[in-house]
Amino acid sequence: MDIRSQISMVFHLDKCIGCHTCSIACKNLWTDRKGAEYMWWNNVETKPGTGYPTKWEDQEIYRGGWEKNGNSVSLKGAGKLKGLKNIFHNPYLPVLDDYYEPWTYKYEDLFTAPEGDDQPTARAVSLVTGEPIDVKAGPNWDDDLGGSIDYARQDVNLKNLSVAEQEVMFQLERMTFFYLPRICNHCLNPACVASCPSGAIYKRGEDGIVLINQQVCRGWRMCVTACPYKKTYYNWHTGKSEKCILCYPRLESGQPPACMHQCVGRIRYLGVLLYDADRIEEVASTPNDLDLVDRQLEIYLDPFDPKVIEAARKNGIADSTIESAQKSPVYKFVKEWKIALPLHPEFRTIPNLFYVPALMPGMASVQDGIYEESNTQFLWGGIDNNRIPIKYLANLFSAGNTDKIVDVLKRLMAVRWHRRQTTVGDVAPEIVDKAMGEINLDGDTADAIFRLTSLATFDERFVIPPAHREESIEMLENTADVKGNTGFGFKERPKRGW
């Protein structure tokens, strides 16, 4: 076993209110400068919808991520041979219009316009060219438009749903949408790292954060193509690629990332997972897409297992990091309670950002044109009657495996029934017992899920391992080593060039 530690995250989608405070916190801290105006390292999308950049999930367009290749995997649209062929013309690279052309307003016109009968206006001008433009799109152009023809019905995740299943989502009384906040997943098998010809992108050994060395980057932009989540960006001003750095300067000082600290809905959790690096290729090359989630969860190890602890210590993982892994809220959501799933595991990057799927609120019904509120007995309906089709959620979070989604939603529903009975007492005990028994959930575990979901303190949501100064010194010393050893388990520095 090659045990390493990985900073991982959980986003609870039932708690996201779509306020974009996280996006603004990140924008003000990291991308408020020339060349980065269009970048949103953190963005919040409305689902169903096409997202940012447009249709980023459709790898027939962008060719991101990995594909099965015999007993292993290979990059879909990048790599040495493919990169050489596309070095001067890359048809899979998103262009500015796929994001949006950033703009500001020529406010001086409000003061310098000649006197006249009409109210002067501030015309939109491009932040890239400085020329006047007609605004056609923005970073959240399809925000909240859950039933729009132009955006929601173009969602890639609707492709396997029947017409009837799709129409259910757009009926007036059932119309619904939810928010999907996204940042870099800091994957275990990052396609961006594998695609970089310059070796500028690397994964930190001490915590697994994926970073881009700005001095080494040559702006090939293969990382933009390779990342299936489109979370690497090209800075047109500096000629370098940039991405989310998970606010590692904040983590090293014991603070959570800015997007998580500022989150109004408190949907975000951060913690450490221990994993076996020897199994990365095996997991990434899982033959059947439907098994990808289970195989990925197997790579994360029990931080309480004495054998795991011993192997982790031998690999240089500090006791404080192991203790953080034992207290990790991410481990509870992902491994213990099994209610958080990765986004698009079929991309085979083994992402470390997990989502608790949205379990829609109580739904009324329309009969004979009369809008009827649900009574307590049918307050949340059944899983099969979920306002968002199971297939749609499966396309997002389980590579099409509907059984995984049903299991998660049953767990979430059982917690709701249990807490309703505990706090209000108007639910028949047999309903609660049936819901809890179907997924073998006991009352203490249900209360623990409720506690961490609804009442968790700051320290419970963010369990950040202490930074070790000696490791930083070792990294700097080893980086300068003539043998090219970079420390933290990475034997050699990536070679420049092809």
C-alpha positions as CSV (number, residue, x, y, z in Angstrom):
1,M,0.0,0.0,0.0
2,D,1.2,3.5,-0.9
3,I,-1.0,5.5,1.5
4,R,-1.3,9.2,1.0
5,S,-3.5,12.0,2.3
6,Q,-5.9,14.0,0.3
7,I,-7.8,17.2,1.1
8,S,-11.4,16.5,0.0
9,M,-14.7,18.3,0.1
10,V,-18.4,17.7,0.3
11,F,-21.1,20.0,-1.0
12,H,-24.7,19.5,0.4
13,L,-26.9,20.5,-2.5
14,D,-30.1,20.6,-0.4
15,K,-28.6,23.5,1.5
16,C,-27.4,25.6,-1.5
17,I,-29.5,28.7,-2.0
18,G,-27.7,29.9,-5.1
19,C,-26.6,33.2,-3.7
20,H,-23.1,33.1,-5.4
21,T,-21.4,34.5,-2.3
22,C,-18.8,31.7,-2.8
23,S,-18.1,32.8,-6.3
24,I,-17.7,36.4,-5.3
25,A,-15.4,35.5,-2.4
26,C,-13.1,33.6,-4.8
27,K,-13.3,36.3,-7.5
28,N,-12.3,39.1,-5.1
29,L,-9.4,37.0,-3.8
30,W,-7.9,35.3,-6.8
31,T,-9.2,36.4,-10.2
32,D,-9.8,40.1,-9.8
33,R,-7.1,41.1,-12.3
34,K,-6.3,41.5,-16.0
35,G,-6.7,38.4,-18.1
36,A,-8.7,36.6,-15.4
37,E,-12.0,38.6,-15.8
38,Y,-13.9,35.7,-17.3
39,M,-12.5,33.1,-14.9
40,W,-14.7,31.8,-12.1
41,W,-12.7,29.2,-10.2
42,N,-15.8,28.8,-8.2
43,N,-19.1,29.0,-10.0
44,V,-22.7,28.0,-9.2
45,E,-24.8,26.5,-12.0
46,T,-28.5,25.9,-12.2
47,K,-29.5,22.4,-13.0
48,P,-31.1,21.5,-15.3
49,G,-29.0,23.8,-17.5
50,T,-26.0,24.0,-19.8
51,G,-23.5,25.3,-17.2
52,Y,-20.2,27.2,-17.6
53,P,-18.6,27.0,-20.1
54,T,-21.6,26.0,-22.2
55,K,-22.2,22.2,-22.3
56,W,-19.0,21.5,-20.4
57,E,-20.3,18.0,-19.6
58,D,-20.4,17.0,-23.3
59,Q,-17.1,15.3,-23.9
60,E,-18.1,14.7,-27.5
61,I,-17.5,18.4,-27.9
62,Y,-14.5,19.0,-25.6
63,R,-12.9,15.5,-25.4
64,G,-11.9,15.9,-21.8
65,G,-11.1,13.3,-19.2
66,W,-10.0,9.7,-19.7
67,E,-11.3,6.8,-21.8
68,K,-11.0,3.1,-21.4
69,N,-8.0,1.8,-23.4
70,G,-7.5,-2.0,-22.9
71,N,-6.5,-2.6,-19.3
72,S,-5.7,1.0,-18.7
73,V,-6.9,4.5,-19.6
74,S,-5.8,7.2,-22.0
75,L,-6.6,10.9,-22.4
76,K,-9.5,11.5,-24.8
77,G,-8.4,14.8,-26.4
78,A,-4.8,15.4,-25.1
79,G,-1.5,13.6,-24.7
80,K,1.7,13.5,-26.5
81,L,0.6,12.3,-30.0
82,K,-2.8,14.0,-29.9
83,G,-1.2,17.2,-28.5
84,L,1.3,17.3,-31.3
85,K,-1.4,16.9,-33.9
86,N,-3.5,19.7,-32.3
87,I,-0.6,22.0,-31.4
88,F,-1.5,24.7,-33.9
89,H,-5.2,24.1,-34.1
90,N,-7.1,22.5,-31.2
91,P,-10.7,21.9,-32.2
92,Y,-11.6,20.7,-28.7
93,L,-10.5,23.9,-26.9
94,P,-13.4,26.0,-25.6
95,V,-13.3,29.5,-26.9
96,L,-14.2,32.8,-25.2
97,D,-17.8,32.6,-26.4
98,D,-18.2,29.3,-24.7
99,Y,-17.6,31.1,-21.4
100,Y,-18.6,34.7,-22.1
101,E,-16.8,37.9,-23.1
102,P,-16.3,39.9,-19.9
103,W,-17.4,43.5,-20.0
104,T,-17.7,46.7,-18.0
105,Y,-19.6,49.9,-18.8
106,K,-18.3,53.2,-20.1
107,Y,-19.5,55.2,-17.1
108,E,-17.8,58.4,-18.2
109,D,-20.5,58.8,-20.9
110,L,-23.0,59.5,-18.1
111,F,-21.1,62.7,-17.3
112,T,-19.7,63.7,-20.7
113,A,-22.7,63.1,-22.9
114,P,-24.0,66.3,-24.6
115,E,-27.2,67.9,-23.4
116,G,-30.3,66.4,-25.0
117,D,-33.8,65.1,-24.6
118,D,-32.7,61.5,-23.9
119,Q,-31.2,60.0,-20.8
120,P,-27.6,59.1,-21.4
121,T,-26.6,55.5,-20.9
122,A,-23.3,53.7,-20.1
123,R,-22.5,51.4,-23.0
124,A,-21.1,48.0,-22.5
125,V,-17.4,47.7,-23.5
126,S,-15.3,44.5,-23.7
127,L,-12.7,44.0,-20.9
128,V,-10.6,42.1,-23.5
129,T,-10.6,44.5,-26.5
130,G,-11.9,47.7,-24.9
131,E,-14.4,48.0,-27.8
132,P,-18.2,48.3,-27.5
133,I,-20.0,45.0,-27.5
134,D,-23.5,43.7,-27.4
135,V,-23.8,41.5,-24.3
136,K,-24.9,38.0,-25.3
137,A,-24.0,35.9,-22.3
138,G,-22.7,36.0,-18.8
139,P,-21.2,33.6,-16.2
140,N,-24.7,32.7,-14.9
141,W,-26.8,33.5,-17.9
142,D,-29.1,30.6,-17.3
143,D,-29.4,31.2,-13.6
144,D,-32.7,30.0,-12.1
145,L,-34.3,29.4,-15.5
146,G,-35.2,25.8,-14.7
147,G,-37.9,25.6,-17.4
148,S,-36.3,27.7,-20.2
149,I,-36.1,26.2,-23.6
150,D,-32.8,27.7,-24.4
151,Y,-30.9,26.4,-21.4
152,A,-32.6,23.8,-19.2
153,R,-33.8,21.7,-22.1
154,Q,-30.3,21.6,-23.6
155,D,-28.8,20.0,-20.5
156,V,-26.5,17.1,-21.5
157,N,-27.8,15.0,-18.6
158,L,-31.3,14.7,-20.1
159,K,-30.0,12.6,-23.0
160,N,-31.0,9.2,-21.5
161,L,-34.4,10.3,-20.3
162,S,-37.5,9.7,-22.2
163,V,-39.6,12.6,-23.5
164,A,-42.2,11.9,-20.8
165,E,-39.5,11.9,-18.0
166,Q,-38.1,15.2,-19.3
167,E,-41.5,16.8,-19.6
168,V,-42.3,15.9,-15.9
169,M,-39.5,18.3,-14.9
170,F,-41.1,21.2,-16.8
171,Q,-44.7,20.8,-15.8
172,L,-45.9,23.9,-13.9
173,E,-46.7,22.2,-10.7
174,R,-43.5,20.1,-10.7
175,M,-41.1,22.6,-12.3
176,T,-37.9,22.5,-10.3
177,F,-34.3,23.2,-10.4
178,F,-31.4,23.0,-8.0
179,Y,-27.9,24.6,-7.7
180,L,-24.6,22.9,-8.5
181,P,-21.6,24.8,-7.1
182,R,-18.3,23.7,-8.7
183,I,-14.6,24.1,-8.0
184,C,-11.6,22.1,-9.1
185,N,-12.0,18.5,-7.9
186,H,-8.2,18.1,-7.1
187,C,-8.6,14.6,-8.6
188,L,-6.5,11.5,-7.7
189,N,-6.1,10.9,-11.5
190,P,-6.0,14.4,-12.8
191,A,-6.2,14.7,-16.6
192,C,-4.7,18.2,-16.5
193,V,-1.5,16.9,-14.9
194,A,-1.1,14.1,-17.4
195,S,-1.7,16.4,-20.4
196,C,0.7,19.2,-19.6
197,P,3.7,19.1,-22.1
198,S,5.8,21.4,-19.9
199,G,5.3,19.4,-16.6
200,A,4.0,22.6,-15.0
201,I,1.0,21.1,-13.3
202,Y,1.7,18.9,-10.3
203,K,-0.1,17.4,-7.3
204,R,1.2,18.3,-3.9
205,G,2.2,15.2,-2.1
206,E,1.4,16.4,1.4
207,D,-2.3,17.1,0.7
208,G,-3.1,16.3,-2.9
209,I,-3.8,19.9,-4.0
210,V,-3.3,20.3,-7.8
211,L,-1.3,23.4,-8.7
212,I,0.3,25.1,-11.8
213,N,3.8,26.3,-11.6
214,Q,3.6,29.7,-13.4
215,Q,7.3,29.8,-14.1
216,V,7.2,26.5,-15.9
217,C,3.9,26.9,-17.7
218,R,4.2,27.7,-21.4
219,G,0.6,28.2,-22.2
220,W,0.0,25.1,-24.3
221,R,-3.5,24.9,-23.0
222,M,-3.7,21.1,-23.2
223,C,-4.8,21.2,-19.6
224,V,-7.9,23.2,-20.6
225,T,-8.8,20.5,-23.1
226,A,-7.9,17.6,-20.8
227,C,-9.9,18.7,-17.8
228,P,-13.4,17.4,-18.3
229,Y,-14.8,19.8,-15.7
230,K,-13.2,22.8,-17.5
231,K,-11.6,24.1,-14.3
232,T,-8.4,25.2,-15.8
233,Y,-8.4,28.5,-17.6
234,Y,-6.0,30.4,-19.9
235,N,-5.0,33.9,-18.9
236,W,-4.9,35.8,-22.2
237,H,-2.8,38.6,-20.6
238,T,0.0,36.5,-19.0
239,G,-0.1,33.6,-21.5
240,K,-0.3,31.1,-18.6
241,S,-2.9,28.6,-17.4
242,E,-4.5,29.1,-14.0
243,K,-6.9,27.2,-11.8
244,C,-8.3,26.9,-8.3
245,I,-5.6,26.4,-5.7
246,L,-8.0,25.5,-2.9
247,C,-6.7,28.5,-1.1
248,Y,-3.7,26.5,0.1
249,P,-2.1,29.6,1.8
250,R,-5.3,29.7,4.0
251,L,-5.2,26.0,4.6
252,E,-1.6,26.2,5.7
253,S,-2.6,28.8,8.3
254,G,-5.5,26.7,9.5
255,Q,-8.3,28.6,7.6
256,P,-10.8,27.1,5.2
257,P,-10.8,28.2,1.6
258,A,-12.6,31.5,1.0
259,C,-15.5,30.0,-0.9
260,M,-16.2,27.7,2.0
261,H,-15.7,30.3,4.7
262,Q,-18.1,32.7,3.1
263,C,-20.8,30.1,2.2
264,V,-24.1,31.4,3.4
265,G,-25.9,28.1,3.3
266,R,-23.1,26.3,5.1
267,I,-23.3,23.6,2.5
268,R,-19.5,23.0,2.4
269,Y,-17.4,20.6,4.3
270,L,-13.6,20.0,4.1
271,G,-11.5,17.2,5.6
272,V,-8.8,14.6,4.9
273,L,-9.1,11.2,3.3
274,L,-6.4,8.6,3.3
275,Y,-6.1,6.6,0.1
276,D,-4.0,3.9,-1.5
277,A,-2.1,5.4,-4.5
278,D,-1.2,2.0,-5.8
279,R,-4.8,1.4,-6.8
280,I,-5.3,4.6,-8.9
281,E,-4.8,3.0,-12.3
282,E,-6.9,0.0,-11.3
283,V,-9.8,2.2,-10.2
284,A,-9.6,4.6,-13.2
285,S,-9.7,1.7,-15.6
286,T,-12.8,0.0,-14.1
287,P,-14.4,-1.8,-17.0
288,N,-18.0,-1.0,-16.3
289,D,-19.1,2.6,-15.7
290,L,-21.8,1.5,-13.3
291,D,-19.1,0.2,-10.9
292,L,-17.0,3.4,-10.9
293,V,-18.5,4.9,-7.8
294,D,-18.0,1.7,-5.7
295,R,-14.5,1.2,-7.0
296,Q,-13.6,4.8,-6.2
297,L,-15.0,4.6,-2.6
298,E,-12.8,1.5,-2.1
299,I,-9.6,3.5,-2.7
300,Y,-10.3,5.5,0.5
301,L,-9.1,3.8,3.6
302,D,-10.3,3.5,7.2
303,P,-8.2,6.0,9.2
304,F,-9.0,4.0,12.4
305,D,-7.6,0.7,11.0
306,P,-4.2,0.0,12.8
307,K,-2.7,-1.4,9.6
308,V,-3.6,1.7,7.7
309,I,-2.2,3.9,10.4
310,E,1.0,2.0,10.5
311,A,1.4,2.1,6.7
312,A,0.6,5.9,6.7
313,R,3.2,6.6,9.3
314,K,5.8,4.6,7.3
315,N,4.9,6.8,4.3
316,G,5.6,10.0,6.2
317,I,2.1,11.0,7.0
318,A,2.1,12.9,10.3
319,D,0.0,11.7,13.3
320,S,-1.8,15.1,13.2
321,T,-2.9,14.4,9.7
322,I,-4.1,10.9,10.6
323,E,-6.1,12.4,13.5
324,S,-7.6,14.9,11.1
325,A,-8.6,12.1,8.8
326,Q,-10.4,10.4,11.8
327,K,-12.4,13.5,12.5
328,S,-13.0,14.3,8.8
329,P,-16.6,15.2,8.0
330,V,-15.9,14.1,4.4
331,Y,-15.1,10.6,5.6
332,K,-18.4,10.4,7.4
333,F,-20.5,11.6,4.4
334,V,-18.7,9.5,1.9
335,K,-17.6,6.3,3.6
336,E,-19.6,5.9,6.8
337,W,-23.0,7.2,5.8
338,K,-22.6,6.8,2.0
339,I,-24.8,9.8,1.1
340,A,-22.2,11.8,-0.9
341,L,-21.2,10.9,-4.5
342,P,-18.7,12.2,-7.0
343,L,-19.7,14.4,-10.0
344,H,-19.4,12.5,-13.3
345,P,-17.2,9.6,-12.2
346,E,-17.4,8.4,-15.8
347,F,-14.7,11.0,-16.6
348,R,-12.4,8.6,-14.6
349,T,-10.3,11.4,-13.0
350,I,-11.4,10.1,-9.5
351,P,-12.5,13.5,-8.2
352,N,-12.3,14.5,-4.5
353,L,-15.3,16.7,-4.5
354,F,-18.5,14.9,-3.4
355,Y,-22.1,16.0,-3.5
356,V,-25.1,15.1,-1.4
357,P,-27.8,15.0,-4.1
358,A,-30.8,17.3,-3.7
359,L,-33.9,15.7,-2.1
360,M,-36.6,18.0,-3.2
361,P,-39.0,19.7,-0.7
362,G,-42.6,18.7,-0.2
363,M,-44.7,18.8,-3.4
364,A,-48.3,19.8,-3.7
365,S,-50.6,18.4,-6.5
366,V,-53.0,19.8,-9.0
367,Q,-56.3,18.1,-9.4
368,D,-59.1,19.4,-11.6
369,G,-57.2,22.7,-11.8
370,I,-57.1,23.1,-8.0
371,Y,-53.7,23.4,-6.3
372,E,-53.8,21.1,-3.2
373,E,-51.2,21.2,-0.5
374,S,-49.7,17.9,0.6
375,N,-50.7,16.5,4.0
376,T,-48.1,15.2,6.4
377,Q,-48.6,11.6,5.3
378,F,-47.4,12.4,1.8
379,L,-45.3,15.4,2.7
380,W,-42.3,14.2,0.8
381,G,-43.9,11.6,-1.4
382,G,-41.9,8.6,-2.4
383,I,-38.4,8.2,-4.0
384,D,-40.0,7.1,-7.3
385,N,-42.1,10.3,-7.3
386,N,-39.1,12.6,-6.8
387,R,-39.4,15.9,-8.5
388,I,-36.1,15.3,-10.2
389,P,-36.0,12.0,-12.1
390,I,-33.6,9.4,-10.7
391,K,-32.0,8.9,-14.1
392,Y,-31.1,12.6,-14.2
393,L,-29.4,12.5,-10.9
394,A,-27.7,9.2,-11.9
395,N,-26.3,10.9,-15.0
396,L,-24.8,13.5,-12.8
397,F,-23.4,11.6,-9.8
398,S,-23.2,7.9,-10.5
399,A,-22.3,7.3,-14.2
400,G,-25.9,6.2,-14.8
401,N,-26.2,3.8,-11.8
402,T,-29.7,4.6,-10.6
403,D,-29.4,2.1,-7.7
404,K,-26.7,4.3,-6.1
405,I,-29.0,7.4,-6.3
406,V,-32.0,5.5,-4.9
407,D,-29.9,4.2,-1.9
408,V,-28.7,7.8,-1.1
409,L,-32.2,9.3,-1.4
410,K,-33.7,6.6,0.8
411,R,-31.1,7.4,3.5
412,L,-31.9,11.1,3.3
413,M,-35.6,10.4,3.3
414,A,-35.3,8.1,6.4
415,V,-33.4,10.9,8.2
416,R,-36.3,13.3,7.4
417,W,-38.9,10.9,8.6
418,H,-37.0,10.1,11.8
419,R,-36.4,13.8,12.6
420,R,-40.1,14.6,11.9
421,Q,-41.2,11.9,14.3
422,T,-38.7,13.1,16.9
423,T,-39.5,16.8,16.8
424,V,-43.2,16.9,15.7
425,G,-44.5,13.4,16.4
426,D,-47.1,13.4,13.7
427,V,-45.7,10.5,11.7
428,A,-46.8,7.0,12.3
429,P,-43.9,4.9,13.9
430,E,-44.4,2.1,11.4
431,I,-43.5,4.6,8.5
432,V,-40.3,5.6,10.3
433,D,-39.4,2.0,11.1
434,K,-40.0,0.9,7.5
435,A,-37.9,3.8,6.1
436,M,-35.1,3.2,8.6
437,G,-35.2,-0.6,8.2
438,E,-34.9,-0.6,4.4
439,I,-31.5,0.9,4.5
440,N,-30.4,-0.5,7.9
441,L,-30.2,2.9,9.5
442,D,-30.4,3.3,13.3
443,G,-31.6,6.4,15.2
444,D,-28.2,7.4,16.5
445,T,-26.8,7.5,13.0
446,A,-29.8,9.4,11.7
447,D,-29.3,12.0,14.5
448,A,-25.6,12.2,13.6
449,I,-26.4,12.9,10.0
450,F,-28.9,15.5,11.0
451,R,-26.4,17.1,13.4
452,L,-23.6,17.4,10.8
453,T,-26.0,18.6,8.2
454,S,-28.0,21.2,10.1
455,L,-26.3,22.1,13.4
456,A,-22.6,21.6,12.8
457,T,-20.1,24.1,14.2
458,F,-17.3,25.7,12.2
459,D,-14.7,23.3,13.5
460,E,-16.9,20.3,12.7
461,R,-17.4,21.4,9.1
462,F,-13.8,22.1,8.4
463,V,-11.2,19.7,9.9
464,I,-7.9,21.1,8.5
465,P,-4.7,19.2,9.2
466,P,-1.9,21.3,10.7
467,A,0.8,22.4,8.3
468,H,4.3,21.1,9.0
469,R,7.1,23.5,8.5
470,E,9.7,20.7,8.3
471,E,7.8,19.3,5.3
472,S,8.0,22.6,3.5
473,I,11.7,22.9,4.1
474,E,12.2,19.3,2.9
475,M,10.2,20.1,-0.2
476,L,12.4,23.1,-1.0
477,E,15.6,21.3,-0.4
478,N,14.5,18.3,-2.5
479,T,13.3,20.5,-5.3
480,A,16.9,21.8,-5.6
481,D,18.3,18.3,-5.4
482,V,20.5,17.5,-8.4
483,K,18.7,14.1,-8.6
484,G,15.4,15.9,-9.2
485,N,13.7,14.4,-6.1
486,T,10.7,16.5,-5.2
487,G,9.8,14.8,-1.9
488,F,6.4,13.7,-0.6
489,G,6.5,10.4,-2.6
490,F,7.1,12.0,-6.0
491,K,10.4,10.5,-7.2
492,E,11.3,12.7,-10.1
493,R,10.3,16.1,-11.4
494,P,8.3,15.9,-14.6
495,K,10.5,16.5,-17.6
496,R,9.9,19.5,-19.8
497,G,8.9,19.1,-23.4
498,W,7.2,16.2,-25.0
